[in-house]
Amino acid sequence: MGRESIGFKQLLGLLPEGWEAKSKELGALRRAREIKTPEELLRLVLLYLTEGKSMAGTSAITNLSSEGTMSKVAVFKRIQNSGQWLHWLCTNIYRKAGLLLEKPLWLKDRNVVLIDGSKDAKGGDGRQYYMLHYSMDLFTLSAREFLITDKKTGEKLVNFNKLGKNDIVMADRVYGTLAGITHLKEQGADFLLRFRARAFNIYDESGKKIDLMEQFSYLKAEKYGEITGRVEINGGNMPIRICAMRKSAVNEREGLQRLKKERSGILISELQKEYNKYIIVITSLGKDITAKQALDLYRTRWQIELAFKRLKSLFRYNEMPARKTENIKTWFYGQLLLSALCETLVNTGRFSPWREGADNNSCRP
């Protein structure tokens, strides 16, 4: 038995109970001559995601390594039908590995929707660069929207329209604009966004501009605070909460190092250094949710963000197979599955990149 077979059986051991039955229940495995078992289907999907790069490429590799033959169309149908199954696998593997948290009781019936984008997505026959925008539920990884636009379309909340009154939208500081906040409120959704310095002004009840650094200067390391202010929207004032946590000395230094790297030699201002001392979010959530709860909730998005960063470096996350929504959804969950499997292998000690004899391709099928 070769190294490849041992590695694949290792991956199978990480899958949640009932994964084979789910392939049929969710319509991934249907009566077909070429693919007869859930194991064969999973192998095909992983091959497509890692080595095949395309339906035609996957077909060619599959035909070289097996007795049967599969056309490009046959591969396409098997991959396209696997979206719901891959989603189920992702959710259960992430949760089992502790990478996907249970929804806190205080959220009750609220949905937490993550919004993000990729600036360097490639897709289509010409492998042109596009913007990939997506929204997904934090606790179920269920996709809401996948949008493909040209590179001129920025990362904006106004790009998303499938939001409602039970949703809490979380996003990074690039999305924290007055236009975006207005768009969410018009749809009835709440927001929890990283605050971006100088994006807009916040005022107190008397109309005086609030100096956030002055307001939060009293905070000690890893302590929480909040203030209430107002922002000017469409000729009126909307109340807004600003919640902050003072970073530890270690996190402050690490944040400053990242900032210097991002700025690439450009001088960092004193105001930027001050803001680096805190994690600050703006939210429309009521006072029944504490500042600590709001910031703890916001920090959970970093787990998913770290998974996406690994995807970009390991599995050509930016290389979309096509621009059709259903195909992108299947590809998206397939990439998440790869990340979850590798993370689980490392965390359980079944694979270590530092052990003797390990190679850099050990996470591949």
N, C-alpha and C positions, 0 to 999 in steps of 0.2 A: 504493500500500500504506500503510495507516494505522499510527499509532504502536502500537496494540494488537497488530497482526500482527507487527510488527518485534519487540516485546517477547516475544511467545510463541515466535517462532523463536529468539530469544536463549536462552530457557529450554531449548528442545529441544537446543541445542548443549551444554548442561551435563550432559545425561543420560548415564549409563554405557553402554558398548557392549553391545548385545544387549537393550536395554530394551523394544523392540517385540516381539521374540520371547518375552520373559518374560511379557508381558501375556497371551499365549495359554497358555503353559506353566503359569502359576500360576492360571489360571481366571478372570482378570479380564475378558478379551475373549472373549466367546462369540458364536456366530452370532446376530446381531440385526439388525433392519431399521433401527433408529434410529442405532446406533453401529457404524460399519463398520471403523474403523482405530484403532490404539493412540493416535494423535495426538488423534483426536476424543474418546476416552475420557479421556485426561489433561486435555484442556480442560474436559470436563464435571466432573471431580473438583475441579479448581482453582476452577472457577466456583462449585461448591457450597460450597467451603471459604471463599471470600472474599466473594462477592457474593450467592449464593443464600440462605444462612442456613438454608434448609430444603429438603426434597425438593420441596414445592409451589412454593416460590420459584424454585428452580433450574429446574424444569420450565417455569415461566412465562417466565423470561429466555431459556432455550434456544429455546423456541418463537417468541419475538419476533425472535431473531437468526438463525434458520435456516429453511429451507423445510419441514423435517419437523416432526413433532409428537411430544412425549414426555410420557407421563402421569407423575403422581407415583409410581405403582407402578414404572414402567419405570426412572425415575431411581433409586429406592430399590434395585432389583436390581443396577443397574450399580455403584452406590457400594458396596453391601454386599459384592459379589464382588471388590472391588479391594484388600482388606486385605493379603493376602500380597504382591501386586505392589507396593503402596506401601511395605511393609516392605523389600522387596528394593531398591527405588529409594533409600530413605533410607539403608540400610546402605552401599550402594556410593557414593552421593554424599558422605556424611559421610567415608567412608574416603579417597576420592579427594582431597577437599579438606583432608585432614589433621585433620579434626574428630573422627574416630573412630580411636583408637589400636589398634595390634596388641597382642594379649595378650602380656605379658612371658613369656619362657621359664621363669622361676622359678615361675610359677603352675601350670605343667604342665597337669594335667587339671581344675584347679579352675575353677568358674564364679564370677564376681563379679556379684552381684545388687544393683542399686540399688533402694532403697525410698524413696518420697516420696508426697506428697499435695497436693491443692489444696483450700483451705478454701471457695472461692467458686464452685464449679462449679454451672452451671445446666443443668437437663435436664428432659425430660418435657413434656407438653402445657401444664402450668401454668407452665413456666419457673421452677420452684421451685429454691431453693438446696440443694445437697447437698455432701457430702464425696466427692471422688474420690481413691481410694487406688490406687497401682499399684506393681508391681515389674517390673523388666526387666533383661536381661543387659547389662552395661556394654559389652562388646566386639562384640555382635551386634545390640543394640537389640531383641532378642526379648522380647516381653512374657510375663510369667509369670501375673500376676493383675491384673485390674481390678475394683475393688470400689466400689460406690456405696452410701453410707450417709447417714443424716441428719446434720445439722450437729453433733449432740451427741456423735457418735462421734469421738473424738480420733485424732490421728496416732500409732498404736501398732504395734509389731511383732507383737503378738498378733492383729492383723487378718489376717496372712498365714500360710498353711498349706502352700503348695506349695514347700517348701524341703527340702533334703536334705544328706547328708554331704559332698558335693563342692562345696557352696555357701559362698561368703563374702559375707555380707550387709553392705552399706555404707549408712549413713544419717546424716543430720544429728543434731545434739545433742538435738533434741526426742524422738528415739527411744531415747536412751541411758538406759533405766531398768532396774532389776533384774528387773521382771516381763518386760520384752522380752527381756533376755538369757537368762532362764530358758526362755522360749518357744523361742528359737532352739536352745538346747542340747538341749532335749527332742526337737527335730526332727533333731538331728545336725549342724546348720549352724554354721559359725564366724561371727564378727562382726568388723567394723572400723567403729567408731562414733565420732563426734565426742563428746568428753567434755563434759558439762554440769556446771559447778560446783555443788556442793551437791546434786546429784541423789542421791548415796549416798556412803557412806564407803568408803575403801580402807584396808586394814590390812596391817601387815608380819607376819612369821612369829611374832612374839611377841604379836600382837594389838593392837599400838599403832597408832593412827590415823596415816596418812601425810599429811604436809603437802606437797602437790605443788609449790607455789610455792617452798618451801625446797629440795626435791629438785632442781628444775630451774634454780635461780638461777644456777648456774655456767655455763649455756649462753651462748655468744656468738652473735651474729647469724648466722642461716642454718645453725646447727649442730644436730645431732641428739643425743638422749639417750633413755634408757628406764630404767624400773624395773619390778620385778615385785612384785605385791601380791596381796591376797585380798579377796574380797567375800563377804558373808554371804547365802546363798541357801538357802531351805527348811531352816533349822536347821543347815546345813553351810557349809563354806568352799570357794569355787571360785577357783583361781588365775587371775590376769588380768595382762596386760602393759599398761603405760601408756607410750606413745611420744610424744615431744614434739620440736618444732622451734621455735627462737627466731626470731621474725619479724625482718625487716630494719627499720631505723628508718622507712623510707617506708611499708611495709606496716602497721607498728604505728600510725602516725598515721592512715592510711586506715581501719584497723579501728576506731580510737577515734571517728573522724568518723561512721562508719556506726552505731556504738553510740549515739552522742548523738542521731542522727536517729531511730533505732528507739525510743529512750527518750522522745523528744519532750518535752524539758524536765525530765524526772525526773533527779534527781541520780545520777550514776554513782559507785558505791562504789569504795574503794581496791582491794578484792579483784577487782572487775570490771576495773579498769585493769591489775592484775597479770596476770590471765588473758588479757587482750587481747594481751599480749606474746608469746604462744605459740599454736601450733596443737597441740592435744593430742587424741590418739585413744586409745581403749581397744580391746583386741583379745584374742581367744582363740587367735590364730595362734602357732605355735611359734617358737622361737629361730632356726630355719633361715631365717626371713624377718626381715631386719634392720629396725631402726627407720626407716631411710631408705626402704627398699622399701615398708614399710607406709604411711608418710606420702605418698610419691610416688603410690602407688596411690589413696589417699584423695583426693588433689588432682585426679585425673583426672575425678572425678564433677562437678567444677565446670564442665567444658566442657559437659556435658549440661545442667547447671543453668542456665548462661548461655543456652543455646538455648531452654530453657523460659521464661526471663524475657523473651526477645524475643518468644516466641509470645504471652505474656500481653498484651504491649503492642501488638503489631502485628496479630494475627490472631484476636482473640476466643477465645483458647485455653480460657477457662473456660466457653464456651458449648457444651455437649454437645448433639448432635442428638437423643439418646434415652438410655434407661437400660439398653438391652440390651448385653451384653458384646461381641458381634460388631460391632455398629454403633459402639460406642465405640472398639474396636480400630482399625477403618478410619479413623474420625475422628482418632484419636491419631496414626497414622502419616501421615495426610494433613497434619496440622499440622506434624509434624516435617519433612516434605518441603518445605513452604513455607519453613521456617526454613533448611533446608540450601541451597535454591536461592538465597535472598537472601544468605546468608552467602558462598556461592561467587561470586555476582555481584560483591559488594563486594571480596572478597579477590583476585579475578583482575583487577580493574580494569575489568571490562566494564560496570560500573555504579558511579557514585559519586554519593552524595546531594549532593555539593558542586560537581559540575561544572555549567557553564552550561547552562541549559535543562532540568535534571533536575527531575522532579516527585516528589511524595511517594508516588505510586502505582506507581512503576516496577517494583516487585517483584510486582505483581499480574498475573494471566494476561491 
